[in-house]
């Protein structure tokens, strides 16, 4: 579980410091040395915690830091 928390912290930091305000899951997969499923689960957990939100352009769903 500690690894899960570390991954969530890294995802949140990436979203807060990224040049783009929203990122695709594929963007996060390129940045982290973790399995894509683990990254998706961690990002979705951040959504459930209210720290990250889904953002949709109408055709694509992305992740964005809440706020």
C-alpha positions as CSV (number, residue, x, y, z in Angstrom):
1,X,0.0,0.0,0.0
2,X,2.9,2.4,0.6
3,X,3.8,2.1,-3.1
4,X,0.2,3.0,-4.0
5,X,0.4,6.1,-1.9
6,X,3.8,7.0,-3.4
7,X,2.3,6.6,-6.9
8,X,-0.7,8.7,-6.0
9,X,1.6,11.5,-4.7
10,X,3.6,11.4,-7.9
11,X,0.5,11.6,-10.1
12,X,-0.9,14.5,-8.1
13,X,2.5,16.3,-8.3
14,X,2.6,15.7,-12.1
15,X,-0.9,17.2,-12.5
16,X,-0.1,20.2,-10.4
17,X,3.2,21.0,-12.3
18,X,2.4,19.9,-15.8
19,X,2.4,22.5,-18.6
20,X,-1.1,21.3,-19.7
21,X,-3.8,21.6,-17.1
22,X,-5.3,18.2,-18.1
23,X,-3.5,14.9,-18.9
24,X,-4.6,11.7,-20.6
25,X,-4.0,8.4,-18.8
26,X,-1.5,7.6,-21.6
27,X,0.5,10.8,-20.7
28,X,0.8,9.5,-17.2
29,X,1.8,6.0,-18.4
30,X,4.8,7.5,-20.2
31,X,6.0,9.4,-17.1
32,X,5.9,6.6,-14.5
33,X,7.7,3.3,-14.3
34,X,4.6,1.4,-13.1
35,X,2.1,-0.9,-14.8
36,X,-0.6,1.0,-16.6
37,X,-3.3,-0.7,-14.5
38,X,-1.6,0.5,-11.3
39,X,-1.5,4.1,-12.6
40,X,-5.2,4.0,-13.6
41,X,-6.2,2.6,-10.2
42,X,-4.1,5.3,-8.4
43,X,-5.5,8.1,-10.6
44,X,-9.1,6.8,-10.0
45,X,-8.4,6.6,-6.3
46,X,-7.4,10.3,-6.3
47,X,-10.7,11.1,-8.0
48,X,-12.6,9.3,-5.3
49,X,-10.6,11.2,-2.7
50,X,-11.5,14.5,-4.3
51,X,-8.0,15.6,-5.1
52,X,-8.3,15.0,-8.9
53,X,-11.2,15.3,-11.2
54,X,-12.2,14.0,-14.6
55,X,-12.2,16.6,-17.4
56,X,-14.0,15.9,-20.6
57,X,-13.8,17.8,-23.9
58,X,-16.8,15.9,-25.1
59,X,-14.9,13.2,-27.0
60,X,-12.0,12.5,-24.6
61,X,-11.7,12.1,-20.9
62,X,-8.7,13.4,-19.1
63,X,-7.5,13.9,-15.5
64,X,-7.0,17.3,-13.9
65,X,-6.0,18.6,-10.5
66,X,-9.0,19.8,-8.7
67,X,-9.3,23.5,-8.2
